[in-house]
Amino acid sequence: MAASNLTMWVSSKPDASSLSSRSFLAHLPIHIPNAGAAAPSSSSTQIQCGLRELRERIDSVKNTQKITEAMKLVAAAKVRRAQEAVVNARPFSETLVEVLYNINEQLGTEDIDIPLTKVRPVKKVALVVVTGDRGLCGGFNNSIIKKAEARIRELKALGLDYTIISVGKKGNSYFIRRPYIPVDRFLEGSNLPTAKEAQAIADDVFSLFVSEEVDKVELLYTKFVSLVKSDPVIHTLLPLSPRGEICDINGVCVDAAEDEFFRLTTKEGKLTVERDVMRTKTPEFSPILQFEQDPVQILDALLPLYLNSQILRSLQESLASELAARMSAMSNATDNAVELRKNLSRVYNRARQAKITGEILEIVAGANALS
């Protein structure tokens, strides 16, 4: 319990006709203050239960501890697989960036007309909000939803219209309960993001942008930083940069080639995490490579593919962040269950000792009365 003092009554049926030492001790409240408490508080919580109820409560907390420990291990295994998916997708994205960059080098200062790179005055913005499908992951879903709400307030202050593309069951349920927020489409995620799911999102934002229903598309997701930290971020998804850069809403390039890789091991029977920094190696682009087709046609074909890859990466990072948050939440729940079990065991042992002492005193009193 999280109360300042824990009071336990050993018996709830006082016998007014008996004033023996056992009946006196049976109705004596046992105060167990927390560490650092100077004096018992007047607002202490009273637990009126016997030894059997305490044993059942201890067993219940023990079972809860086992469940949270198992969920922690499951989340740890899944977050490793999700992180490996992010790292394995890095070479493809980096090589695609190299191709886009070199195509633009060949184009030089030529004016190109590609729909995905066309910059026009912003009147309406589409927000792609990526959330999780389940709870029990701390403040993971709340943080990205609050980020979306803050961005909506900023757009309203600027006098811009907006629409939402919600990805994930938690985000879907949130926006369904708020019909005043315009939502273009609801999409559900999965346990392992695939290129097909990313393509469905890419097709939707592509049609909105090319048809000029929206002038800008922003992607809101949770960036995986470490097992204990994840940051909700906003990236400008459309219009794309011809050089294949991903930038935030302020135009700052946020793409990087370094990944933090976490290895889950056991040390002294407990789960520990070792951190490594790994830089993905990508083949250098040959300066003498020539394109048979028109570079503009190649660029027009590669940019949608790059859009799909960036959406897939954001889905993978969001999933890794969700699993890491669930792992951290279940670890905290396990620690709390251990502490609660320890406190309840202390209360149980003291109550049992008080009961045994009362029985001994009653025997001694009866022997003295007979002598």
C-alpha positions in Angstrom: 0.0 0.0 0.0 1.1 3.6 -0.6 -0.3 5.0 2.6 1.9 6.8 5.1 1.0 4.3 7.8 -0.3 0.8 7.5 -2.7 -0.3 10.3 -3.8 -3.9 10.7 -6.4 -5.3 13.1 -5.8 -9.0 13.9 -9.3 -9.7 15.0 -12.5 -8.0 14.1 -14.8 -9.7 16.8 -14.0 -8.2 20.2 -15.1 -10.1 23.3 -16.3 -7.6 25.9 -16.7 -10.2 28.7 -13.1 -11.2 28.6 -10.1 -8.9 29.6 -7.4 -11.5 29.2 -4.1 -10.6 27.7 -4.9 -12.4 24.5 -8.1 -10.5 23.9 -6.3 -7.2 24.6 -3.5 -8.0 22.1 -6.0 -9.2 19.5 -7.6 -5.8 19.3 -4.4 -3.8 19.5 -3.7 -1.9 16.3 -0.2 -2.5 14.8 1.2 0.6 13.2 4.0 0.1 10.6 5.2 3.5 9.5 7.1 4.0 6.3 10.9 4.6 6.3 11.6 8.2 7.2 8.2 8.8 8.9 8.6 10.6 12.2 5.2 9.9 13.7 2.0 8.0 12.8 -0.3 10.1 10.7 -3.9 10.7 11.7 -5.1 9.8 8.2 -3.5 6.3 8.1 -5.3 3.6 6.2 -6.7 0.7 8.3 -6.7 -2.8 6.8 -9.2 -4.8 8.7 -8.3 -8.4 7.8 -7.0 -11.5 9.3 -4.0 -13.7 8.6 -5.8 -15.6 5.9 -6.7 -12.5 4.0 -3.1 -11.3 4.3 -1.8 -14.6 2.9 -4.3 -14.3 0.0 -3.2 -10.8 -0.7 0.5 -11.8 -0.7 -0.2 -14.6 -3.1 -2.1 -12.3 -5.4 0.7 -9.8 -5.5 3.1 -12.6 -6.2 1.1 -13.7 -9.2 0.9 -10.2 -10.4 4.7 -9.9 -10.1 5.1 -13.1 -12.3 2.7 -11.6 -14.9 4.5 -8.3 -15.2 7.9 -10.0 -15.2 6.8 -12.2 -18.1 5.4 -9.2 -20.0 8.7 -7.4 -19.5 10.6 -10.2 -21.0 8.2 -10.5 -24.0 8.5 -6.8 -24.7 12.3 -7.0 -24.4 12.4 -9.8 -27.1 10.0 -7.9 -29.4 11.9 -4.6 -29.1 15.1 -6.3 -30.1 13.4 -7.6 -33.3 11.8 -4.2 -34.0 15.2 -2.5 -33.6 16.8 -5.0 -35.9 14.2 -4.2 -38.5 15.0 -0.5 -38.3 18.8 -1.2 -38.6 18.3 -3.7 -41.5 16.3 -1.1 -43.4 19.0 1.5 -43.1 21.2 0.4 -46.0 18.3 0.6 -48.5 17.4 4.1 -47.4 21.0 5.3 -47.4 21.7 3.9 -50.9 18.4 5.5 -52.2 19.5 8.9 -50.8 22.9 8.5 -52.5 21.1 7.8 -55.9 18.8 10.8 -55.4 21.7 13.0 -54.5 23.8 12.0 -57.5 20.8 12.4 -59.9 20.4 16.0 -58.6 24.1 16.6 -59.1 23.7 15.6 -62.8 20.6 17.8 -63.1 22.5 20.7 -61.7 20.5 23.9 -61.8 17.9 22.6 -64.2 14.3 23.3 -63.3 12.4 20.1 -62.8 8.7 19.6 -62.5 8.0 16.7 -60.1 4.7 16.7 -58.2 6.2 15.4 -54.9 8.8 18.2 -54.8 6.5 21.0 -55.7 6.4 23.8 -53.1 3.3 26.0 -53.0 1.8 28.4 -50.5 0.4 26.4 -47.5 -3.3 26.7 -46.9 -4.1 23.2 -45.6 -1.9 20.7 -43.8 -2.4 16.9 -43.4 -1.1 15.4 -40.1 -0.2 11.7 -40.1 -0.4 10.7 -36.4 1.2 7.3 -35.6 0.1 5.8 -32.3 0.2 2.3 -30.7 -2.4 -0.4 -30.8 -2.3 -1.4 -27.1 -1.9 0.2 -23.7 0.3 -0.8 -20.7 3.1 1.2 -22.1 3.3 4.2 -19.8 2.8 7.6 -21.4 3.8 6.5 -24.9 0.4 7.1 -26.6 -0.4 10.3 -24.5 2.9 11.9 -25.5 2.3 11.7 -29.3 -1.4 12.7 -28.9 -0.4 15.8 -26.9 2.2 16.6 -29.6 -0.6 16.4 -32.2 -2.9 18.6 -30.1 -0.1 21.2 -29.8 0.5 21.2 -33.5 -3.2 21.6 -34.2 -3.3 24.6 -31.9 -0.3 26.1 -33.8 -2.0 25.6 -37.2 -5.2 27.2 -35.9 -3.2 30.2 -34.6 -1.7 30.6 -38.1 -5.1 30.4 -39.6 -4.4 27.2 -41.5 -6.8 24.3 -42.2 -5.8 20.8 -41.3 -6.9 17.2 -41.5 -5.8 14.1 -39.7 -4.7 10.7 -40.9 -4.7 8.4 -37.9 -2.6 5.3 -37.7 -3.0 3.0 -34.7 -6.0 1.9 -32.6 -5.3 4.2 -29.7 -5.2 7.2 -32.0 -8.3 6.0 -33.8 -10.3 5.7 -30.6 -9.1 9.1 -29.5 -10.1 11.0 -32.6 -13.4 9.0 -33.0 -14.5 10.4 -29.6 -13.7 13.9 -30.8 -15.8 14.5 -33.9 -14.9 18.1 -34.1 -11.4 17.1 -35.3 -11.5 16.5 -39.1 -10.1 13.1 -39.9 -9.4 12.0 -43.5 -8.8 8.3 -42.8 -8.4 5.8 -40.0 -5.7 3.1 -40.4 -4.8 0.2 -38.1 -1.2 -0.9 -37.5 0.1 -4.4 -36.9 2.7 -6.2 -34.7 5.3 -5.9 -37.4 5.0 -3.0 -39.9 5.3 -4.1 -43.6 5.9 -2.2 -46.8 2.2 -2.9 -47.8 1.0 -0.9 -44.8 3.4 1.9 -45.5 2.3 1.9 -49.1 -1.3 2.4 -48.0 -0.4 5.5 -46.1 1.9 6.7 -48.9 -0.9 6.3 -51.5 -3.3 8.3 -49.3 -0.9 11.2 -48.7 0.2 11.1 -52.3 -3.4 11.5 -53.6 -4.1 14.4 -51.1 -0.9 16.2 -52.1 -1.0 15.8 -55.8 -4.7 16.7 -56.1 -3.8 19.9 -54.1 -6.3 19.1 -51.4 -3.5 19.7 -49.0 -0.3 21.8 -49.5 1.9 20.1 -46.9 2.0 16.7 -45.2 3.6 16.3 -41.7 4.4 13.0 -40.0 4.1 12.7 -36.2 5.6 9.7 -34.7 7.7 8.6 -31.7 11.4 8.4 -32.5 13.3 5.6 -30.8 16.2 7.1 -28.8 17.0 4.4 -26.2 15.2 1.8 -24.1 14.3 4.4 -21.5 13.8 7.4 -23.8 11.7 8.2 -26.9 10.9 11.5 -28.3 7.7 12.5 -30.2 8.8 14.3 -33.4 7.3 16.1 -36.4 8.8 15.6 -39.8 7.8 17.3 -43.1 6.8 14.4 -45.3 5.6 16.3 -48.4 6.9 18.2 -50.3 10.0 16.0 -50.5 13.4 17.3 -50.9 14.9 16.4 -54.3 18.1 15.4 -52.5 16.3 12.9 -50.4 16.6 14.7 -47.0 14.1 14.4 -44.3 13.7 17.6 -42.3 11.6 18.8 -39.4 9.0 21.6 -39.6 11.8 24.2 -39.2 13.8 22.9 -42.2 16.5 21.3 -40.1 17.8 17.9 -41.5 17.2 15.2 -39.0 18.3 12.1 -40.9 21.4 10.4 -39.5 23.5 7.3 -40.4 24.2 6.2 -36.8 22.0 3.8 -34.9 22.2 2.9 -31.2 22.0 -0.9 -31.0 21.0 -2.6 -27.7 22.0 -6.1 -26.7 19.9 -7.8 -24.0 21.9 -10.0 -21.7 21.6 -11.5 -18.3 24.0 -10.6 -15.4 23.7 -12.2 -12.0 20.3 -13.6 -13.0 18.8 -10.3 -14.0 18.1 -8.7 -17.4 20.6 -6.0 -18.4 21.1 -3.9 -21.5 24.4 -3.2 -23.2 24.5 -0.3 -25.7 26.6 -0.1 -28.9 26.7 2.6 -31.5 26.7 1.2 -35.0 27.2 3.1 -38.3 25.6 1.5 -41.3 28.0 1.3 -44.2 26.6 2.1 -47.6 28.4 1.6 -50.9 29.9 4.7 -52.4 28.3 6.0 -55.6 30.5 5.7 -58.6 31.3 9.1 -60.1 31.5 7.7 -63.6 28.0 6.0 -63.5 25.8 7.3 -66.3 22.0 7.0 -66.6 20.5 5.8 -69.9 17.1 7.3 -69.1 16.3 10.9 -68.5 17.3 11.8 -64.9 14.0 13.5 -64.4 12.1 10.3 -65.2 14.3 8.3 -62.8 13.8 10.9 -60.1 10.0 10.8 -60.6 10.1 7.0 -60.1 12.4 7.0 -57.1 10.8 9.7 -55.0 7.6 7.7 -54.3 9.7 4.7 -53.4 11.7 6.9 -51.0 8.4 8.3 -49.5 7.3 4.7 -48.9 10.7 3.8 -47.2 10.5 6.8 -44.9 6.9 6.0 -43.8 8.0 2.4 -43.1 10.9 3.5 -41.1 8.7 5.8 -39.0 6.3 2.9 -38.3 9.2 0.7 -37.3 10.6 3.3 -34.9 7.2 3.9 -33.4 6.8 0.2 -32.8 10.3 0.0 -31.2 9.5 3.0 -29.0 6.1 1.4 -27.9 7.7 -1.9 -27.0 10.5 -0.1 -25.1 8.0 1.9 -23.2 6.0 -1.2 -22.3 9.2 -2.9 -21.2 10.0 0.0 -18.9 6.4 0.2 -17.5 6.4 -3.6 -16.8 9.8 -3.3 -15.1 8.4 -0.5 -12.8 5.3 -2.6 -12.1 7.5 -5.6 -11.2 9.5 -3.4 -8.8 6.4 -2.1 -7.2 5.0 -5.6 -6.7 8.2 -6.7 -5.1 8.1 -3.7 -2.7 4.4 -4.3 -1.9 4.9 -8.0 -1.3 7.8 -7.2 1.1 5.6 -4.8 3.1 2.7 -7.2 3.3 5.0 -10.0 4.4 6.3 -7.7 7.2 2.7 -7.0 8.3 1.8 -10.7 8.2 4.8 -11.8 10.2 4.2 -9.2 12.9 0.6 -10.1 13.1 1.4 -13.8 13.4 4.0 -13.1 16.1 1.5 -11.0 18.0 -1.0 -13.8 17.8 1.5 -16.4 19.1 2.6 -14.1 21.9 -1.1 -13.6 22.9 -1.6 -17.4 23.0 1.5 -17.9 25.1 0.4 -15.2 27.6 -3.1 -16.8 27.9 -1.5 -20.2 28.7 0.7 -18.6 31.3 -2.2 -16.7 32.8 -4.3 -19.9 32.9 -1.5 -21.9 34.6 -1.1 -19.1 37.2 -4.8 -19.2 37.9 -4.8 -22.9 38.5 -1.7 -22.8 40.8 
